[in-house]
């Protein structure tokens, strides 16, 4: 068994200001990597800028990260960071800016390398990195993974290097201004992380600590996810903590079949990642060992996988061409490393069932 979590995590209201000294200690000039607008609207960018200015730390803003960031975007951020002399990186936003920030921190440290270095399995260091999440799903603030769009392959693919943020600053207030669709899709993504970490060949007593704590938190969040209750500051912090617990879980185990199936759907059909990965969860869980399956369902508040599948389909419905589903399934069946993380044999019949999507009732 093993457990590795090098990220120092702070979760509280106003945590950026409260921990500005640790943020500033990462370097003298920050490259802030974020999306086009959300960090400006929810106040997270202003909070980071205020914290840096209070400590006389210079900064440069790169705000051109798109949803599902490409390798090209990472290299553009790298070039801007090198040009301004940045010596550390701050990612602000959902999984896209945080993943881009990880990859850019790696490429800035290894400035002589081309983009192909992202996919080389050699030891490497990255610049110091801070993560400020503003959505409640990806858990990227506490994982070493950066999933990037590869236009040359027409899919998404994780970089080979593990780049964990040095500090994660989690404040639920940023979630209060997020569109409901973002909250739903990212909350489904968090559930997917918990399920795929629970039903995983690498699962052990240590990963189970975060998995089942996370599932318990997720169950408490269901009224906010369903829209039965208006999201409060307390609920927003709870959602963010759930996402972090789910991220800590997959940092130990990795993701499995549903995540691999989702990437082509996102790239080719424009389906949001959370919805795409959520579509396969109930069938993936269905074939798990009975005791483990029932433990996951009970912790999350479902009676069986059918109920869970219907719940996800109602919140985040997915529809796409059968040909795309079959093409994705074929690619996953060839991915021996990813299949090895599944604790049961994924036969062609099981895969055919997993990709049989539920429709919104």
Beta strands, then each sheet from edge to edge (+ up, - down):
strand 1: 8-11
strand 2: 29-35
strand 3: 58-65
strand 4: 88-93
strand 5: 128-133
strand 6: 147-150
strand 7: 155-158
strand 8: 167-170
sheet 1: 1+ 8+ 5+ 4+ 2+ 3+
sheet 2: 6+ 7-
end
